[in-house]
Amino acid sequence: MTTIGMHYDVIEGKENTFVKAFLNTINVMKSLPGHLETRMFEDVEKKGSYVILSQWQNKDDFESFIHSDAFKQTVTWGKENILKGRPQHKVYLNQ
């Protein structure tokens, strides 16, 4: 099993837009092969800073997701100027 940690810093005032968009993304994830579970957390000390932990059968399943048309259609960060910078993704292997 593989856990992906995705960190996003959101521009002030755009938090609700980000959360709504990511909830749509999570719904897409649920329908894909290899997806097990995804949860979103907001940093209690830094408003607008989010971590999404997503569990997949393996890294290849996650990679297929982020390169899919479904992902591209749900992610509008660039178009809507939501993020402060590029998202940070880390891969953790459960052994």
N, C-alpha and C positions, 0 to 999 in steps of 0.2 A: 504494500500500500504506500502511496505517496501523498504527502500533504504539501500544498502550495500556500505560501504566505504572501498575500498581495497587500502592499501598503500604499495608501492614497492620502495626499494632503489636498483638501478642497478649499477653494477660494471662499472667503467669508460671504455669507448670504446665499451660497449655492448648495448648501448641505442637503436641503430637501430634494432638490433636483437630482443630486448625486444618489441619494438613498433610493429614490423612486426608480431611477435608471438601473441601479445595481440589483434591486429586487427583480426587475424584469430579466436581467442577465442570469440571476440565480434560477429563475423559472426555466430558462433555456437550458442551463446546465443539467437540471433534473431529468431532462429528456434524453441526455446523451449517454452513449455507452461508456462505461468505466467510471462515471460520476457516482460518488457515494454520499457525500454530505458537504454543505457549504454554510458557513455562519459569518455574519458581519459583526464587528465590534467597533465602538467609537472610544477613543482615548479619553479617559475621564479628566485628564490634566491638560489636554490640548484639543479644544473644540475644532471640529473639522478634520481631524486626523483619524483615519479608519484603517483597520486591518481586516481583511477577509481571509479566512482559513477554509480551504477547499480540499477535500479528500477525494482521491482518485485511485483506481486500481493500480495505475502506473503513470509515469511521467508522459509517455506517448499519448495516452488518452487526453491528458490536459493540453498537450501541444496541439493535438488535433482540434480541440475546442477553440483555442485562441487564434487558430488560423482558419476557422470556419466562417462561412458567410453569416451564419446565425449570430456569431459573436460580433462581427463587424456591423451588423444591422442593429444590435442593441446598444453598442457602445458609441456614445456621441460626445465624449469628453472634449475632443478638440473642436468640434463644431460649436459647442455651447460654451466654451471657455470656462470649464468647471474646475479643472485641476491647477494647483500652483506649479506643478512640475511633472516630470515623467513618473509614472507609477514604478514602484520597486517590487519585484517578484523574487521570492526565494523558494527553492525546492528542498523539502525535508523528506528523507526516506524513513519509513517506519520499519524497524527490523526486529 
